[in-house]
Amino acid sequence: MDHPLASPTPRHRAVLVAGIALCIALGLASRRWPGVLFPKALGKYPGDALWALMVMFGWACLWPRMALGRLALLALATSFAVEFSQRYQAPWINAIRSTTPGHLVLGSRFNAMDLAAYAVGVVVGLGLDGLYRAWLRRRTGSQAARPD
C-alpha cells in the first residue's frame, strides 16, 4: 500500500538529473558572468536560489514518490541547515570551504538574506513540479500525474 502522502506518480529521475545539471550550469554561469543571466542588482542570490532548487531536485531523485510539500520542506531544511552551519568557523571546516567545491556546496559566511533566496528556489521548484505534472497529464491524457 502506498503511503498516503506519497506522490501519485513518481518523478522521472532522468528529468531530475537534467534539472540538477541545469541548476549547476546556470548557477556557475551566474557567478562567472554577473548581470548576463540575471540582473546584476540581484548579486549572488539567483545562484543561491538555484542551489536550493538543485537540492530539491536531488532529494526528489532519492525519493521520487515523496509528496511535494514534504519534498519542499526537506529542501528548505537542508538549505537552511547548510546556511546556519556557516556560523561554525572551525579551521578544519574553513579549510574545506576555502576550496572551490567546498565553497560551492557549503558556502563560507552566514548571510540571512541567503535564506530568502533559498525559499525562492524552493518555491520555483514547487511551480516547476506542478508545471511538469500538468504537462504529463496533457501528454498522456491521464489524471495519474495530478499534483499532490
Secondary structure as the mmCIF struct_conf table of DSSP 4:
data_model
#
loop_
_struct_conf.conf_type_id
_struct_conf.id
_struct_conf.beg_label_comp_id
_struct_conf.beg_label_asym_id
_struct_conf.beg_label_seq_id
_struct_conf.end_label_comp_id
_struct_conf.end_label_asym_id
_struct_conf.end_label_seq_id
TURN_TY1_P TURN_TY1_P1 PRO A 4 LEU A 5
BEND BEND1 ALA A 6 ALA A 6
BEND BEND2 PRO A 8 THR A 9
HELX_LH_PP_P HELX_LH_PP_P1 PRO A 10 HIS A 12
HELX_RH_AL_P HELX_RH_AL_P1 ARG A 13 ARG A 32
BEND BEND3 TRP A 33 TRP A 33
TURN_TY1_P TURN_TY1_P2 PRO A 34 VAL A 36
BEND BEND4 LEU A 37 PHE A 38
HELX_RH_3T_P HELX_RH_3T_P1 LYS A 40 LEU A 42
TURN_TY1_P TURN_TY1_P3 GLY A 43 LYS A 44
HELX_RH_AL_P HELX_RH_AL_P2 TYR A 45 LEU A 62
TURN_TY1_P TURN_TY1_P4 PRO A 64 ARG A 65
BEND BEND5 MET A 66 MET A 66
HELX_RH_AL_P HELX_RH_AL_P3 LEU A 68 SER A 85
TURN_TY1_P TURN_TY1_P5 GLN A 86 ARG A 87
HELX_RH_AL_P HELX_RH_AL_P4 PRO A 91 ARG A 97
TURN_TY1_P TURN_TY1_P6 SER A 98 SER A 98
BEND BEND6 THR A 99 THR A 99
HELX_RH_AL_P HELX_RH_AL_P5 THR A 100 LEU A 106
BEND BEND7 SER A 108 ARG A 109
HELX_RH_AL_P HELX_RH_AL_P6 ALA A 112 THR A 140
TURN_TY1_P TURN_TY1_P7 GLY A 141 GLY A 141
BEND BEND8 GLN A 143 GLN A 143
TURN_TY1_P TURN_TY1_P8 ALA A 144 ALA A 145
#
